Structures are given as structure tokens and as C-alpha cells.
Amino acid sequence: MAVSVAPKAPAATANKGVRRSKRGGMAIAQRRAGLLFVLPYIIFFLVLQLAALVFAFWVSFHHYDLLALDNPFVGLRNYARLTVNQDFLIAMRNTTEYAVVVVILQTVFALLLAVLLDSKIKGRNFFRSTWYTPSIASSVVISMIFLYVYHPTGLLNSILGLIGIHTTEAYLTSTTWALPAIMFLNIWTTAPTFMLMFLAALQDIPKEIYEASSVDGASATRRLFSITIPLLRPIIFLVVSLGIIGCFQIFDQALIMTNGGPLKATLTVALLIYNNLFRDTGAVGVACAEAIVLGIIIFALTLISRRVIDTKIEY
Amino acid sequence: MEVEFMRSMRLGLALAAVGSVLLTACGGGGGGGGGATNEADVSGTIRAANWGGNPTENSLVKKYETDFMTKYPKIKVEQEQIPDKFEEKIKTEMSAGNEPDAMYVSTSLMNFAAPAGRLLDLTPLMSKWGVSADEYIPSLMTPWQLNGKQYGLPKDFGDLVLFYNKSLFSAAGLSTPTSWEDIKTDAKKLSTGTVKGISLPADAARFDAFLFGYGGQVLSSDKTKAVFNDSKAQDALSFYTSFQLQDKSSDLPDKLGATWPGDAFGKQKAAMVIEGGWMIPYMKDTYPAVSYGSIKLPKFPVKESSLLFTNGWGCSAKTKNQDACMLFVKYMTGKVVQQQVLQSGFALPSRKDLGSDPAITSNPDVKNLFDSATFATAWTFGPHESKINDAQNNAIQSVLLGKSDVKTALDKAVADANSAISGG
């Protein structure tokens, strides 16, 4: 259903030509002030991000040992090795599996929560704050808490016990459950942030459209799929691409909760990079090559998701 | 949250990058004292980094350093506590060229830093300032030796013995075990309901005591390949895992509702564990009501065996105050400090002259630990040890989880370890 809303006419343009010269002088002063304001960030970006990125790129073509005095150029060898490096392939598979499940579930979950909160249910503010709570806490703190939740005699098994399922499954040392356990934890903590984004976008959708569709006799489900979701496209793109970026960088939970185990079941690319960088000091070049590959993958996926999701909306 | 992390990781990389470009040399200020031949004439400022994850240990180190400055008023020590990720921090500092003058040198830091020329050869300084290698327990000196040079001195050590729960043993009508046959049958008798006779973790830092005791080795004698898949290693792993798999008399700590074997022991969910001296203060502080004893690990089929974990003090190769740093290392690994370490119950002294100290002879558990050093092997495997240990841990874990048989698991682990050693 294509909806058309006439764009607002631009405000008075008549005097534009007359004031130009005076405005031009002001514009330069304003531009200077503007530059001054963004300067700290630009310096920060150039020194701490762009320089680091360029340096990492340079290192990825060298056999680079943190402690060695001589680090020879090796061309593409670090990259070539990734294709046969078992750990990298395992990490890539784990991370992809993780990202696919988490991005889909957290987006759907966040959208459902937002739609629920957007309807005029009682205690809306209460739900909004409580659902958002997990997103405030640091991921390290949440991971520590979930160590107890997933403990064989922890909260999860106690709750399962109450409903008659008695188990002492140690989720984080099971090759079957460790990765899903971390997936669940992350969906639970990040979905509420995206819920807020959806909620803001939902409240921007003009009420007239819904009213018009009600007059036409559209059902609630029809309205969700024909109005809400299409109009939320830009925000769905944002949520999916932020989700992809976040998921491919999954690190802290995997480090704290399982340290990549059991049997590499939760070894992620970022964790592997960290291990190569700090634990195996001679592998900085490999770590940088892995980081560059990961960066390219994230960049490509974001572009693809933009193609697929973020098509122009016509009001 | 991941975004936040990535930002901080980029920041870290950038700091490392900027650091290595600028090469900010701030290794100790002024003084020098290179020409001094008398201890009292040595002067200068040294930065000394210790792993400070434990507040008690931290304040003890601080006290020793204050005592040192009282003894050597011309030398100033600046304590740098690194609460966590000690080695990561030191490595980054070394790569940026601003590491402290003196620092804890773990065996793994030694494995990276000495071949790279980042640690100071202490040999000439030891003879200059009257430190003899004979003062220390010999097996504790070898981890810091490379090509006949000494790159660190041991400050303390820990090794493995068998701890057993006295009340659980007497309740089951059992006497103190003296052999592995005893331990195996006792473990079966002690396993009832939620309690297991023993808790053997999927950890090479425990299993390797068995491996060496069965005559196996982790690395070939020239250290160029992993060899822990021969028939001796298979027998050792079969025995180690038979407690859990065949006898059902052992379980992993987290299956027993504990974070590590010592925790399972304290909670009385495991009647025996193989642990080190850290158990003594831990049990006193956390589970004071549990009555326990210890025995040296009984002789394995081939020989007596235990694992040594040791930590030392060393100096940066770039320090401008070599003499001050050496005197500091001498003091921190000397008798005065180690006697206090011993009394605090943190670790065992690395010095021979403290072997007859009442703190050791009067406590049978401490004595077992100290005496085990004579047959224990230092647990250190060179620059690739993190991957070698990963491979070993994965092998033990896959057998314990029933994913693989002993031979397949060890063959795969050795292949993984060898590909790491050859730079794969």
C-alpha cells in the first residue's frame, strides 16, 4: 500500500537573494566555530581510529611479533593461512551461526515488544523501564550473572525443576548448549535497546494512515504487515545492520563465560583475534589479517542488508 | 555492548600503534649508579610491576618494597600494580618500549620475552652482587634459563599434592590412601549421591602430573614437536579419565556445583582433589570447618611426579638502573622476604635455606608440598605453550565428554599442537 503525503512547502524563500552577502560572512564564522567543535572528535578519530586501522592493515602484511625487534614483510601469507587455519574456520562458522540466529530473533523480538508497548496497554511506562533494564548493565556484569543462571544448580535449572523438569545440565560446558546459551543472553540484553528504536519510529507513523486503513476495513494483522513493517523499513535496516555489526564482534560474553570452550564450541572470531594478539605474541600479523577480514565481512553484509531492506519509502 | 568493546579494542591497538611509533622511552629516571661497587652507593629510581589481583598479596609486595627502600635509601621503588591481564599489559608495554624496570616474570612471559631479547641477563649482575644460583631450589632455576643465561630468579612456587577430606574418609571407614590403587577404590566407595570421590578437571595443569608419572612427555627432548600421544600418554589419559568414565567416581567441578576443584572440595562435593599450596589459605578463609589432610602424589607406574608452578622477578633489558634492579630482585627473592611470604601462607619459598623453617616442618601439608618439589617438573612448554595447552585441554575434555576415545583425541591434539609449533 503506497501512501502519499504532500511534502511541506519550504518556508519563505523570497528574501534569500537580498540577504546573501551578510549571511555569507556569518556562514564563514559559523563554519569556523563548527569546525572547532568537531575538531576534538576529528583528532580522536584520526589518531586513535584511522591511524590504528591503517597500522593494523600494514601489520597484516608482516610477520609481527609484539616483542621482536625485527618484523619482516610476508606479503599475503597471513591471509593465505586463514583459509587453512582450522581455528579461524571454526570461529567463522560459530560467529556466523551466532549472528544469523541472534540478528533474526532479536529483531523480531524487539519489534514485537515495541508493537506491544505502542498499543495503549496499562502500565506502559513500567514495562518500558523494566524491559530496558538488561540493556543498561555492562555486558561483563550480565555475563557474570548468567554464569550463575546457567550453573548446574543455578537459576535456570531451579526454574525448570519447578515445572517438573529435573536436570543438572551444565550448559556452559556442553558443546550443544554453550553457544545457544550465549545467544539467548545476548538477545535478552540487546533486544530492548532496539525495542526503543522501533518504539520511537512507531510513534512517528502518522495516525491518519491507520485511521484510513480502519475505514477501509483492514484487520490488525493486515495493518502490521501492510503499514507498520513497510514504514519501519529504515529503522529495520538500522536494527539489522547494528545487529550484524554487534554480533560479528561478539567477544566479552564468550571470553568471560566459556573462554571459547568447550572444545571451541564458542570460539568467536573476535576472541580468536584477541588470543592471537595477546596470548600467542608472535601472531599479531595473523590477528590483524583476521581483523581486516572480519571488518570486510561486516562492511559487505551491511551493504547487502541496505540493498535488501532500506528501499525508499514514498509517503 | 560489542560496539563498545570494539571501540576499546581499536583504542588499545591505537595506543600500541602510537606508542611504538613514538618509542617513548621512560625506563627509570636519572641516577644510574652503573659504576657503584658498594650496595649502599647504588642509586636510582626503578618502576616495579607486580600482578596485583589479590589485595592481600598487593599490600604485602608494597610492604616489602618499603622495607627495601629503608635498606637502600638511595634507591626509589615505584610500585605498579597490574590487577588483571598482567602479561598482556607487560607485552604491550614492551612493544611500546615503556615497560617497567623490574617485574614479575612468569614462566610464560619468560618464554616470549627472553628469546626476543627483552629481558636482562642477570648472570653477570648475580656474580657482581653476590647472588648464587645454589641458594635456590635447582628445579626452580631452570625455567628462567636460556642458552646458559639466567633471566629471572624464582620468588616462590606451588606444586601439586593430593588433598583428602578427613571426615568423609573416616565416615566411610577408610584410612589415608598410600597408592593409586587405594585412591581408585576409595574414590568409588566415597561416591554416593551428589558426592564424588574425587574431582579431576579437564586441565593439562593437573593431567600432566599423570603424563610425566607414566613416563610420557609433552614435547620431544629438543622441544620441536609435541609427543603426548604415545602409548605412555594414552595409558596416562586412560587412567585419568577412568575415574569419571568407568568408575563414576569423579566429575568435573562445575557438574558438582563448583567453580574449580578446590571449591568442590570445600563444599564437600568431592572427597579428594589434586591441588597446590593455595588450598591452605583458601580452606582457612572460605571453608574453615572442613577437616582435611594431604599426601604427596603416590608413585605412578614409572616414577614419582608432580607439577611445579613458579613465578619470578626479572628486569627489563632496557633498564637504565641495572644494579638497582638487580639489588631489588635479590631482595625480593631473598631470605627476608621469602620468610614473610611463607608465613603469610601464600606460596612456598624458592630458597633451600628455608626448607628447615618451622613454618614448613611444623605443618605436614606444607611439608608435603615443599618436599614434592624434589620430583616435580616445571610446567612450562616454550613460546607455543598456550596452544599446546589448549590442545591438551581439548583432548582431555573430548574424552571426558564422551566425544572421542583416548587415542583419537591425543592424536588430534598432537597434530594441532604441532601445527602451532611449526607456525600454522
Interface residues (C-beta under 8 A of the other chain):
Chain A: V47 L48 Q49 A51 A52 L53 F55 A56 D65 L66 L67 A68 L69 R81 V84 N85 Q86 S138 S139 H151 P152 T153 T168 A170 L172 T173 S174 T175 T189 T190 L242 I245 G246 C247 Q249 I250 F251 D252 G261 P262 L263 K264 A270 Y274 N275 F278 R279 D280 T281 G282
Chain B: M1 E2 V3 E4 F5 M6 M9 R10 L11 L13 A14 L15 A17 V18 K85 E87 E88 K91 T92 M94 S95 F112 A113 A116 G117 R118 A202 L252 D254 K255 G257 P383 H384 S386 K387 N393 N394 Q397 S398 L401 K403 D416 S419 A420 G423 G424
